[in-house]
Amino acid sequence: METQNDHDRIIEIEKEMHAHEIQCEERWKTTFNRLEDIDVNLRRIESKIMVGAGSLILFLAGVIVTLLTRGL
C-alpha cells in the first residue's frame, strides 16, 4: 500500500517535473530565437562574400583584358 509519505513524494516529483518542463520550454524558445539570429547573420555575411568575390572577379577580368589589349 502507498503511504502518505510516498504520496507526498509523488506530488513533489510532479511539481518538479512541471517546473522543469516550463524551464526547458523557455530555453528552447531562447535557443530557437538565437538560431534564427545566427541564420540571419550568416545570410548577411554570405551576401557580402558573394559581392566581394564578384567584384574581385570583375576586377581581375578587367586587368586581364587590359594586359591583353596593351600587349597587342
PyMOL commands that set and color helices and strands:
alter all, ss='L'
color gray80, all
select helices_A, chain A and resi 4-71
alter helices_A, ss='H'
color red, helices_A
deselect
rebuild
show_as cartoon
